[in-house]
Every structure is written in structure tokens, then in C-alpha cells.
Amino acid sequence: MAGATEVPRKSVWNLLLARRWALTLAATAAILALISALIWRWIPRHAEQPSIVVLPFDDLSPTHDNEYFAVGLTDEIIGKLSQVRALLFR
């Protein structure tokens, strides 16, 4: 009768090996979840607001006497675009 209650060694080994794999898998999943949570914390949570930059125009005329026109055109574009509320102006 003593032999009937004994569990074969091979099945005990398989059980321990299965538990070891399960623990390793659970630990790996926990570590990945922790790393993911830390990375998620540093990602900005707000959506980027559209922005625009207006670069100045250059006076490419040979005499450079139209500088006022280039500056005025740049200022006019900036003025019109600054009225668009959906844009962040830089």
C-alpha cells in the first residue's frame, strides 16, 4: 500500500518545472508591466496643438530697395495667422 500513495518522481519533476516556468512567466510579465507603466508616465498626455512658424522674406532685388515690402508682407502674414485660434503661434 505504501507504493500506491507514492507519486512517481517524473511527474513531481514535471510539476516543479511547470511551476518554475509559470513563476518565470509571471515575473517577466510583471516586470514588463512595470516598465510599460513607467514609460507611459513620461509620455505627454495632452495632444499637441498645431503650431506654425512664419519665416521672414528676403529682399532679393539687385538694389535691395524693397526691404520694407518683405518686412510688411511677413508682418501681414503673421497678423492674419495669429487670428486663427486653432493655431499656436511661435
NUTORMAR-933718 format. One record per residue: residue in one letter; y, z, x of N, C-alpha, C in turn. Coordinates in steps of 0.05 Angstrom, whole numbers, padded with zeros to 5 digits, always signed. Example, Ala and Ser with C-alpha at 12.3 -4.5 7.8 and 13.67 -1.06 7.14 Angstrom:
BEGIN
A-00114+00156+00264-00090+00156+00246-00066+00156+00264;S-00045+00142+00257-00021+00143+00273+00001+00157+00258;
This chain:
BEGIN
M-00024+00000+00016+00000+00000+00000+00025+00000+00017;A+00024+00011+00040+00047+00012+00057+00056-00016+00065;G+00037-00035+00068+00043-00062+00075+00056-00077+00052;A+00052-00069+00027+00063-00084+00004+00093-00079+00001;T+00103-00056+00009+00131-00050+00006+00148-00059+00029;E+00135-00067+00051+00150-00077+00074+00162-00104+00069;V+00186-00108+00078+00199-00134+00076+00193-00148+00102;P+00185-00173+00100+00180-00188+00125+00205-00190+00142;R+00200-00189+00168+00222-00189+00188+00239-00214+00185;K+00227-00236+00180+00242-00261+00179+00262-00261+00156;S+00255-00250+00133+00274-00250+00111+00297-00230+00116;V+00292-00208+00130+00313-00189+00138+00332-00203+00157;W+00322-00217+00176+00338-00232+00195+00356-00253+00181;N+00344-00267+00162+00359-00287+00147+00381-00274+00130;L+00375-00251+00119+00394-00236+00103+00418-00227+00120;L+00412-00216+00143+00433-00207+00162+00450-00231+00171;L+00437-00253+00177+00451-00277+00186+00469-00288+00164;A+00459-00288+00139+00475-00297+00117+00499-00279+00112;R+00495-00253+00115+00518-00234+00112+00538-00238+00134;R+00528-00243+00158+00546-00247+00181+00563-00272+00177;W+00550-00293+00167+00566-00318+00161+00586-00313+00139;A+00578-00298+00119+00595-00293+00096+00620-00276+00105;L+00615-00256+00122+00637-00240+00133+00655-00256+00151;T+00643-00274+00167+00659-00291+00184+00676-00310+00168;L+00665-00321+00147+00679-00339+00130+00702-00325+00115;A+00696-00301+00105+00716-00285+00091+00739-00277+00110;A+00732-00269+00135+00753-00262+00154+00770-00286+00161;T+00758-00309+00165+00773-00333+00171+00791-00341+00148;A+00781-00339+00124+00798-00345+00100+00821-00326+00098;A+00817-00300+00104+00838-00280+00103+00859-00286+00124;I+00851-00293+00148+00870-00299+00169+00886-00324+00162;L+00873-00345+00152+00887-00369+00144+00907-00363+00121;A+00899-00346+00103+00917-00339+00081+00942-00324+00091;L+00938-00306+00111+00959-00291+00122+00978-00310+00138;I+00967-00328+00153+00984-00347+00168+00999-00365+00149;S+00986-00374+00128+01000-00390+00108+01023-00375+00094;A+01018-00350+00088+01039-00334+00075+01063-00330+00094;L+01057-00326+00119+01079-00322+00139+01095-00348+00142;I+01081-00371+00143+01095-00396+00146+01111-00402+00120;W+01100-00397+00097+01114-00401+00072+01139-00384+00070;R+01139-00361+00082+01162-00343+00081+01186-00355+00096;W+01181-00370+00117+01203-00381+00133+01212-00409+00124;I+01199-00421+00105+01207-00446+00094+01230-00441+00074;P+01252-00456+00076+01273-00452+00057+01264-00457+00028;R+01271-00439+00010+01262-00441-00017+01280-00458-00035;H+01304-00464-00026+01322-00479-00043+01321-00509-00034;A+01325-00526-00053+01326-00554-00048+01352-00561-00033;E+01349-00579-00015+01373-00588+00000+01392-00603-00019;Q+01417-00596-00018+01437-00611-00034+01444-00636-00019;P+01446-00659-00032+01453-00683-00019+01480-00681-00005;S+01483-00690+00019+01508-00689+00033+01514-00716+00045;I+01539-00719+00053+01548-00745+00064+01569-00739+00085;V+01570-00756+00104+01590-00755+00126+01604-00782+00127;V+01630-00781+00127+01646-00806+00130+01657-00807+00158;L+01649-00827+00173+01659-00830+00200+01684-00847+00199;P+01702-00841+00218+01728-00856+00218+01724-00885+00225;F+01742-00902+00214+01742-00930+00221+01758-00934+00247;D+01750-00954+00262+01764-00960+00287+01782-00985+00282;D+01804-00985+00295+01822-01008+00294+01813-01027+00316;L+01801-01049+00307+01790-01069+00327+01808-01093+00330;S+01833-01091+00319+01851-01113+00323+01860-01115+00352;P+01867-01138+00362+01875-01141+00390+01900-01125+00397;T+01918-01121+00379+01943-01107+00385+01942-01077+00377;H+01921-01069+00364+01917-01041+00355+01941-01031+00338;D+01952-01049+00323+01975-01041+00306+01967-01035+00277;N+01941-01035+00271+01931-01028+00245+01916-01001+00244;E+01923-00984+00262+01910-00957+00264+01916-00942+00238;Y+01940-00944+00227+01947-00930+00202+01929-00939+00179;F+01921-00965+00179+01904-00975+00158+01876-00963+00160;A+01866-00961+00184+01839-00949+00189+01838-00920+00180;V+01859-00905+00188+01861-00877+00181+01864-00874+00151;G+01881-00890+00139+01885-00888+00110+01860-00895+00094;L+01845-00915+00103+01821-00923+00090+01800-00900+00091;T+01798-00888+00114+01779-00865+00118+01787-00842+00099;D+01813-00836+00098+01823-00814+00081+01818-00820+00052;E+01822-00845+00044+01817-00853+00016+01788-00850+00008;I+01770-00858+00026+01741-00855+00020+01733-00826+00018;I+01743-00810+00036+01737-00781+00035+01748-00769+00010;G+01772-00777+00002+01784-00766-00023+01767-00773-00048;K+01758-00798-00049+01743-00806-00073+01715-00793-00073;L+01702-00792-00050+01675-00780-00049+01676-00749-00054;S+01698-00737-00046+01700-00708-00050+01702-00700-00080;Q+01707-00719-00097+01708-00714-00126+01681-00714-00138;V+01661-00724-00124+01633-00725-00134+01621-00697-00130;R+01616-00682-00152+01607-00655-00150+01578-00652-00140;A+01563-00673-00142+01535-00672-00135+01531-00674-00104;L+01552-00681-00090+01550-00684-00061+01563-00660-00046;L+01549-00652-00025+01561-00632-00007+01575-00648+00014;F+01600-00643+00017+01617-00659+00035+01620-00645+00062;R+01614-00660+00084+01616-00649+00111+01634-00666+00127;
